[in-house]
Amino acid sequence: MSKLITVITLFLFFLPKSSIGQVIKSDSTKSLIEINSVPEGCNVNINKKSVGVTPLKLENFEKGNYSIEIVYKDKVNKSVLNYLGGVNEIFYIMDGDYGLLNINSSPNNANIYVDDLLKNKTPMQNIKLENGLHNIRIEKENYQPYTKVVRIANQRYDISANLEYKFSFLSLDRFNDIEYYKVDGLAKSDSALKLEAGIHEIAIKHKGYHKEITSSFKLESMRKNLLKTRINTFTPIYFLESALVPGLGQFVDKSETKGIIVFLGFLSSTYYYLKTTSDYNNLNSKLFATRSLFTLANTEKETIALRAKLETQIEEVNKKGKTKNLAATVLLSMYGINLLDALLFHSLDANMEIYSSPFDESEINLSYKINF
């Protein structure tokens, strides 16, 4: 019995001081708190009780708040940990006013700039920075830059940047049917383009179609975009506009010169018709007045004179009537030509659509090797 008591006594004597059983109660939930420091060997107190020196791994913690003290020589770093379970790592720098920064990126081999100074390439560990605010920028060719402001305060910080590929890819359907096309106002000649992601204005002129088709599209990064155009879409709007105001439909449908010519032609023929109609009516009024005088003539001489005048006026009225009919024919012809032109050449419309699909990153170096 005395041997058993001796064994138990020795076990309790050699039990490690960092055992959590001496600090807090444990439960059946697996948990882990790792405490590290620079330099190593700092004393660690949790809830005013010493639990060991760094580096330190403490298991089987209950959830809750814990006061933690890290002691190095005459320097004490105090903090409160709101522990919610799982694995937590605590890191302290005790030998100066600086912090450490670990930077990783996907993809790696990206340039690291700290406060606009190039440091190295990712991945990079333990970048030593003075306490305070620092601007971090990560750049890699063909990728959008990653920026972040970090506040350094005697801690170790981790930055993991997922760099976004900055380009999108555009190819044109029916390329051989295209007379020319422009992207953001610049003429292009390739059937496939690599463009920066964002909004782009695309204008296409198809062979046999009288105007450019223009639209703006937002191209997402890492996407393949097939641009398709569709012509022969019937639209009555331009025809109706030309029926209301001759030349208006042509003008709105980007045939400005034609629209102006049609409008001025119709305006001129309208004026000519109204002018000849007015002249015809005036001559008719004079003829009516002369006929009235002729019926009231009292002498043979007066009758002969009025008869001659009547014959002259009848001839003038007939001549002006023919001119008026010609003017009406011209006016109706101009209006008819206007409607026919609007129907044949401006009742068709076109549109563009983008068909987008994901772009495999492995394809980047295999496709779209285009020189601009």
C-alpha positions in Angstrom: 0.0 0.0 0.0 2.9 2.3 0.9 4.4 1.6 -2.6 1.1 2.7 -4.3 1.0 5.9 -2.3 4.7 6.6 -3.3 4.0 6.1 -7.0 0.9 8.4 -6.9 3.0 11.1 -5.1 5.8 10.9 -7.7 3.3 11.2 -10.6 1.7 14.3 -9.1 5.1 15.8 -8.5 6.3 15.4 -12.1 3.0 16.4 -13.7 3.9 19.2 -16.2 3.1 22.8 -15.1 1.6 23.6 -18.5 -1.2 21.0 -18.1 -4.5 22.7 -18.8 -6.0 20.7 -16.1 -4.3 23.1 -13.7 -5.7 26.2 -15.4 -9.3 25.6 -16.3 -11.8 22.8 -16.5 -11.8 20.6 -19.6 -14.6 19.0 -21.4 -14.9 16.3 -24.0 -14.7 18.8 -27.0 -11.4 18.7 -28.8 -9.8 22.1 -28.9 -6.3 23.7 -29.3 -4.7 27.0 -28.6 -1.2 27.6 -30.0 0.8 30.4 -28.5 4.0 31.5 -30.2 6.3 34.5 -29.9 9.4 36.2 -31.0 11.7 35.5 -29.3 10.7 32.1 -28.0 10.8 31.3 -24.3 8.3 34.0 -23.2 6.3 33.2 -20.1 2.6 32.6 -20.7 -0.1 33.4 -18.1 -3.8 32.5 -18.7 -6.3 33.9 -16.2 -3.3 35.0 -14.0 -1.9 31.4 -13.9 1.3 30.4 -15.5 0.9 27.7 -18.1 4.4 27.5 -19.6 6.7 29.2 -22.1 6.4 29.7 -25.8 6.1 27.9 -28.2 3.1 26.4 -26.4 0.2 24.1 -27.4 -2.7 24.0 -25.0 -5.5 21.4 -25.5 -9.0 20.9 -24.3 -10.2 24.4 -23.6 -13.7 25.3 -22.9 -15.4 28.1 -24.9 -15.2 31.5 -23.2 -13.1 34.6 -22.5 -9.5 34.3 -21.3 -7.0 36.9 -20.2 -3.6 36.2 -21.7 -0.3 37.7 -20.6 3.0 37.2 -22.5 6.0 38.2 -20.4 9.4 38.9 -21.8 12.0 40.4 -19.5 10.2 43.6 -18.2 7.7 43.8 -21.1 4.2 42.4 -20.7 1.7 42.0 -23.5 -1.9 41.7 -22.3 -4.9 40.6 -24.4 -8.3 39.0 -24.1 -9.2 35.9 -26.1 -12.8 35.2 -26.9 -12.4 31.5 -27.6 -15.1 29.9 -29.7 -13.6 26.5 -30.1 -11.4 24.8 -32.7 -7.8 25.6 -33.3 -6.6 29.2 -32.5 -3.1 30.5 -32.9 -1.8 33.5 -31.0 1.4 35.2 -32.0 3.3 37.9 -30.1 6.4 39.9 -31.0 8.1 41.0 -27.8 11.5 42.2 -28.8 10.6 45.4 -30.7 7.9 47.6 -32.2 7.4 45.6 -35.4 5.3 42.9 -37.0 5.7 40.1 -39.4 3.7 39.6 -42.6 3.3 36.4 -44.7 2.0 36.9 -48.2 0.8 34.2 -50.6 -1.0 34.6 -53.9 -2.8 32.4 -56.4 -1.2 32.2 -58.9 2.2 32.7 -57.2 5.3 34.5 -58.4 3.6 37.9 -58.1 5.5 41.1 -57.2 5.0 42.3 -53.7 5.0 46.1 -53.0 5.0 47.4 -49.5 4.4 51.2 -49.4 5.2 51.3 -53.1 8.6 49.6 -52.6 9.2 46.3 -54.4 10.1 43.6 -51.8 10.1 40.2 -53.6 7.7 37.7 -55.2 5.1 35.6 -53.7 5.1 33.4 -51.6 7.1 35.4 -49.0 7.2 34.8 -45.3 8.1 36.9 -42.3 8.3 40.3 -43.9 9.4 42.6 -41.1 7.5 45.8 -40.9 7.4 48.6 -38.3 4.2 49.1 -36.4 1.6 51.2 -38.1 -0.3 51.3 -41.4 1.2 49.9 -44.5 -0.1 49.7 -48.1 0.3 46.3 -49.6 0.0 45.8 -53.4 0.4 42.5 -55.2 0.9 42.6 -59.0 1.3 40.0 -61.7 1.3 40.4 -65.4 -2.2 39.8 -67.0 -3.9 39.9 -63.6 -5.8 42.6 -61.7 -3.7 44.2 -58.9 -4.5 43.3 -55.3 -4.4 46.1 -52.8 -4.8 46.1 -49.0 -4.0 48.4 -46.1 -2.8 46.5 -43.0 -2.2 47.8 -39.5 0.9 46.3 -38.0 1.0 46.0 -34.2 3.5 43.4 -32.8 1.6 40.6 -34.5 2.1 38.2 -37.4 -0.3 38.7 -40.3 -1.3 36.5 -43.2 -2.4 37.8 -46.6 -3.7 35.3 -49.2 -4.6 37.0 -52.4 -6.6 35.3 -55.2 -5.5 37.3 -58.2 -8.2 37.8 -60.8 -7.2 37.4 -64.5 -7.8 40.8 -66.1 -8.7 39.7 -69.6 -11.7 38.4 -71.4 -11.8 36.8 -74.9 -14.0 37.9 -77.7 -14.5 36.1 -81.1 -16.8 37.2 -83.9 -19.4 35.0 -85.6 -19.7 35.3 -89.5 -16.4 37.1 -89.6 -16.1 36.8 -93.4 -19.4 38.7 -93.7 -18.1 41.7 -91.8 -17.0 44.8 -93.8 -15.3 46.3 -90.7 -15.7 46.5 -87.0 -14.5 48.7 -84.1 -14.0 48.2 -80.4 -14.2 51.3 -78.3 -13.9 53.4 -81.5 -10.7 51.6 -82.6 -10.7 49.6 -85.9 -9.8 45.9 -85.5 -9.0 43.2 -88.0 -8.7 40.0 -86.0 -11.5 37.5 -85.7 -10.6 36.9 -82.0 -9.5 39.5 -79.4 -8.1 39.6 -75.9 -9.7 42.5 -74.1 -9.5 43.8 -70.5 -12.6 42.8 -68.6 -15.1 45.7 -68.4 -17.6 47.5 -70.6 -16.7 47.8 -74.3 -18.6 49.4 -77.2 -18.6 47.3 -80.3 -19.6 48.6 -83.7 -19.9 46.2 -86.7 -20.7 47.0 -90.4 -21.9 43.9 -92.3 -21.5 43.6 -96.0 -24.8 44.5 -97.7 -26.3 46.2 -94.7 -26.5 50.0 -94.8 -25.4 50.9 -91.3 -23.3 50.1 -88.3 -24.7 47.9 -85.6 -23.5 49.3 -82.3 -24.0 48.1 -78.7 -22.1 48.0 -75.4 -21.3 44.8 -73.5 -19.8 44.1 -70.1 -17.1 41.4 -70.6 -16.3 39.4 -67.5 -12.8 38.1 -66.8 -11.9 34.5 -67.7 -14.8 34.2 -70.1 -15.0 33.3 -73.8 -17.5 35.5 -75.6 -18.9 34.7 -79.0 -20.5 37.8 -80.6 -23.3 37.0 -83.0 -25.2 39.5 -85.1 -28.7 39.0 -86.4 -30.0 40.9 -89.5 -33.4 40.8 -91.3 -35.4 41.6 -88.1 -38.5 43.3 -89.4 -39.3 46.6 -87.7 -42.1 49.0 -88.8 -40.9 51.9 -86.8 -38.8 53.6 -89.5 -41.5 53.0 -92.1 -44.1 54.6 -89.9 -41.8 57.6 -89.2 -41.3 58.1 -92.9 -45.1 57.9 -93.5 -45.6 60.6 -90.9 -42.7 62.8 -92.0 -41.1 61.9 -95.3 -37.3 61.2 -94.8 -37.6 61.0 -91.0 -37.3 57.2 -90.8 -34.3 57.2 -93.1 -32.7 60.0 -91.0 -33.3 58.1 -87.7 -32.0 54.9 -89.2 -28.6 56.5 -89.7 -29.1 57.4 -93.4 -29.0 61.1 -92.5 -28.0 62.4 -96.0 -30.7 60.3 -97.7 -33.3 61.4 -95.1 -32.4 65.1 -95.6 -32.6 64.8 -99.4 -36.0 63.0 -99.2 -37.4 65.6 -96.8 -36.2 68.6 -98.9 -37.5 66.9 -102.1 -40.9 66.4 -100.5 -40.9 69.9 -99.1 -40.0 71.4 -102.5 -42.7 69.4 -104.4 -45.2 70.3 -101.7 -44.4 74.0 -102.1 -44.6 73.7 -105.9 -48.0 71.9 -105.7 -49.4 74.5 -103.3 -48.1 77.3 -105.5 -49.5 75.9 -108.8 -52.8 75.2 -107.0 -53.0 78.8 -105.8 -52.2 80.1 -109.2 -54.8 77.8 -110.8 -57.5 79.0 -108.3 -56.6 82.6 -109.0 -57.0 82.1 -112.7 -60.3 80.3 -112.2 -61.6 83.2 -110.2 -60.6 85.7 -112.9 -62.3 83.4 -115.5 -65.5 83.3 -113.4 -65.5 87.1 -113.2 -65.0 87.5 -117.0 -67.9 85.0 -117.7 -70.1 87.1 -115.4 -69.2 90.3 -117.4 -69.7 88.4 -120.7 -73.3 87.5 -119.8 -74.0 91.1 -118.9 -72.4 92.7 -122.0 -74.7 95.3 -123.7 -72.9 96.0 -127.0 -71.5 93.8 -129.7 -68.1 95.4 -129.3 -68.0 94.7 -125.6 -69.2 91.1 -126.3 -66.4 90.5 -128.8 -63.8 91.9 -126.5 -65.0 89.8 -123.5 -65.2 86.6 -125.7 -61.5 87.1 -126.7 -60.6 87.6 -123.1 -62.5 84.5 -122.1 -60.7 82.3 -124.7 -57.3 83.6 -123.4 -58.2 82.9 -119.8 -59.7 79.5 -120.6 -56.4 78.6 -122.3 -54.4 79.9 -119.3 -56.6 77.9 -116.8 -56.2 74.7 -118.8 -52.5 75.2 -119.0 -52.2 75.9 -115.3 -54.4 72.9 -114.6 -52.0 70.6 -116.4 -49.1 72.2 -114.3 -51.1 71.6 -111.1 -51.7 68.0 -112.0 -48.0 67.5 -112.8 -47.1 69.1 -109.4 -49.6 66.7 -107.7 -48.0 63.8 -109.5 -44.5 64.9 -108.5 -45.7 65.3 -104.9 -47.4 61.9 -104.7 -44.4 60.3 -106.5 -42.0 61.8 -103.9 -44.1 60.5 -101.1 -44.4 57.1 -102.7 -40.7 56.9 -103.3 -40.2 57.9 -99.7 -42.4 55.1 -98.5 -41.0 52.5 -100.9 -37.4 53.4 -99.8 -38.4 53.1 -96.1 -40.1 49.8 -96.8 -37.3 48.2 -98.8 -34.2 49.6 -97.0 -35.3 50.7 -93.6 -37.8 48.1 -92.4 -35.0 45.7 -91.5 -33.1 46.0 -88.2 -30.2 44.1 -86.7 -28.9 43.3 -83.2 -25.9 41.8 -81.4 -25.8 39.2 -78.7 -23.0 37.8 -76.6 -22.8 34.1 -75.8 -20.4 33.7 -72.8 -18.8 30.6 -71.4 -16.1 29.9 -68.8 -12.5 30.0 -70.0 -10.1 27.4 -68.6 -6.9 29.0 -67.2 -4.9 26.3 -68.9 -6.0 27.7 -72.3 -4.4 31.1 -71.7 -1.0 30.2 -73.1 -2.5 28.0 -75.9 -5.0 30.4 -77.5 -5.5 34.0 -78.5 -1.9 34.7 -79.2 -2.7 37.8 -81.1 -0.5 40.8 -81.7 -2.2 44.2 -81.4 
